[in-house]
Amino acid sequence: MLKLEHVSTTIGTHHVIHDVSLEIAAGSCVALLGGNGAGKSTLFRTIAGLVAPTTGTITFKGRTISHLPADRIVRRGLALCPEGRQLFPGLTVHKNLMLGAHTVKDRKKVADALEQVYALFPVLGERARQLAGTFSGGEQQMLAMGRALMSRPQLLLLDEPSIGLAPLVVEGIADAIQSLNRMGMTIFLSEQNARIALMITRYGYVLENGALVIEGPSSTLMHNSVVRKAYLGT
């Protein structure tokens, strides 16, 4: 579904992503591991069209998207839930969600997406008129994911969904990710929390200093000595 071939990205004078090639199959759930500053967010922003790659090709569902505007990439079925949530705290939950549907013109599809989001995260439906800024960190993460889902994506990029959240809340987010994947949505998950990421995905890549250094089935990476030492603390 998604294929990167020799993708590099430069921000200003800083070469952030170095010759990255990877593939995400339709229906899969894949992890991107790496420490703070490894380049995970820049890679996701490059895929989503928020940053243009310096070199290389990105294809989605067989069509090149390397230099398409972000809104056209969303219309093709790829959505990014960014690190830090980036909500509008002064707007209600419902208005934040509807902003995620701005590329969807069919009202029934918007209504169906809203129903799916409320089924996945009931608290959002129960408190739809509450200001987003009054939500806890975990609830804001649910809202950020819900907003991304409003565009009805086939591939969802989740950038650090567990960051800053309590362990019990992280488990709930992980359950939601697995539910989405079971419903057929392709998930590409960027995480510093390697343990939870490898538990809920089937394949993983490790990014260090902007370059891929290890890849393989999640079960294999869980027992890889380098991964265990660098990311699992064992």
N, C-alpha and C positions, 0 to 999 in steps of 0.2 A: 504493500500500500504506500509506504513512504520509503524513499531511497535517497541517500546522500552519497555523492561521489566526489571525493577529493575537495571537500568544502573547507575553505579558510575564510576567516572574518577578521578585519582590522577595524579597531575603534580608535579614531584619531591616528596616532602614530604607534599604537600598541597592537601587536599581532596577537589576538586573543584565541582564535580557533585555528588549529594547524592540520590541514589535510585530513579531515574527518570523512570516513566512508562507513556507512552503516545501513541496515535495512530493518524495517518494521513491517511484519506481515499482518494482513487483515485479521482482526479478531484476537490479536495477541496482546499481552500485557508485559511491557519491557521496562527495565530499570536503567537509569543513567546515574551511576554513582560517582562521587567525587567530593573532595573537600571544599571549603569556602575558598572562592577565587579560582577554582579549577576551570571555569568557563561554561558551566552548565547552563546558566541563565542566558548567556550570550548565544549559545548554540540554539536554545529554544526560541529565542527572539529572532534568530536568523531564519529558522524554519518557518516561523509564523509571519515573516515578512516585515517585522519591525526594524530589522537591521539587514542591510543587503550584504550577501557574501562577496568577498573580494575575488575569490576564484571558486571553481567547482560548480556542480549542478545538483539541484534539489528537485526531485520528481514526486508527485503525489497522485496516486491512482493513474499512473502512466503518463501524466502531463507535467511539463516543466513549470515550476512555480518560483524558481530562484529569484526573479526580480519583479514578481507581481506585488501590487499594493496589498497591505494586510487585509483590507475589507474583501478583496476578491478571493484571497486565500480562505477566509472564513466562509464565503459563499460556496466554495468548493467542498466544504465539509471538514475543515481543520480548525480547531479552536485552542487557544492558549489560556490556561488559568495561571496568572503570573505569580511569581514570588512576592510576598508581602501583601497579597490580596488586592490592593489598589482599588478599594471600593470608594463610593461617594458617601461619606459618613453623614452628611446633612440630608440625604435622600432616604426615603423609606425602603424597606426590603423589596417591596413590589416594584418600585421605580428602578432600583438597581438591577433587578432581574430583567425588566423590560428593556433596559439599555443593551443587554446581551442579545436581544432579539431584533436589533435594528436592521439586520440584513435579511430578515425573514418577512416577506410581504403577505403571505397567506395567514389570515387571522386564525383559522382553525389549527394550523401547524403551531402557531404561537400558543394557543390555548392548550394544545396537547403537550407541548414542551413544558408549560407551566405546571400542568397536572403531574407530569413525570417528576419534576423537581420537587414539588410538594410531597409526592409519595416517597421520594428518596430521603428528603429532609423535612419531616413534618413540622419542625419548629418554625420553618420559614413561612409555611401557610398559616400557622397559628398566630404569628406575629408579623404578618405582611405589612401592617401599617406602622410598624415601629421603625425608628431611624436606625440605619445600619451602624452608626457610630456608637450606639448604646449596647451593641452586642458584645459578647465575650469573644476571645480570640478564636475558639473553636467554632462558634456560631458564625463568625465572619468568614472563616474558611469554608464552611458549608455554603454560605451565600456566594462567595467567589466562585466556587465550583458550580453552583446553580446558575449563576450568570453565564458562565461559559457553555453550559448545557443548553441554554435558551436558543442558541444558534443551530441546534440539532446536529452537532458534529458527528462525523464517522470516526475521526481520530481526535482524541483529547490529549493535549500536552499539559501535564500537571507539574508545575515548577515548585518544588519544596513545600508540598502541602502540609507537612507535619511540623514545620519550623515554629518554635516558640510555644508549642502546645503540650499540655499535660499528657502523660502516657495513656490514660483512659480515653481521652479525647482522640488521640492518635489512633487508637484501636477502632473507634467509630468511623473515622475518616477512611481507614484501611478497609473496613467492611463495605463502605459505600463504593470505593474504587473497585472492589471485587464484584459487587453487585452490578455495576455498570459494565464490567468486562463480561460477566455471565450473560448480560442482555445483548451482547454482540458488539459493544463499543471497543474499539482499539485504543489502548492506553499506553502512552509513553511517559514514564514517571521519573522525574529528577529528584534525587534525595541525598541528603547527608546522612540520614538515618538508614544505614545500609541494612541493618537487621530486618526492619519492618519492610523495606523495599524488596529484599530478596525473598521474604516470606510470601509476598502476595504477587510476585511476578514469575514468569517462566524463563526469562532470558535477561541478561544484563550486560551493560558496557561500563567500563571504568574510564573516566576522563581525568587526566592529570596535566596541569599546565597547558590546557587547550588541546591535548592530543589523546586519542584513544590508546590505552596501554594494555588492557585485558578485556576479553569478552567471552561469553559462554553461558550455558544454562545456569539459572539462578542457584540450583542445588549444587552445582559444581563450584560456583563462585563462593558459596557459603563456606566451603571447606578449603578454598584456596589460601595458602599460607600468607601470601602478600595481602590479600583482601582482609583476612582475619586480623592481621597485625595492624594494617592501616585504618580499617574502617569498622571492625567489630570489636576492637580492644582486647583480642585474645591472642 
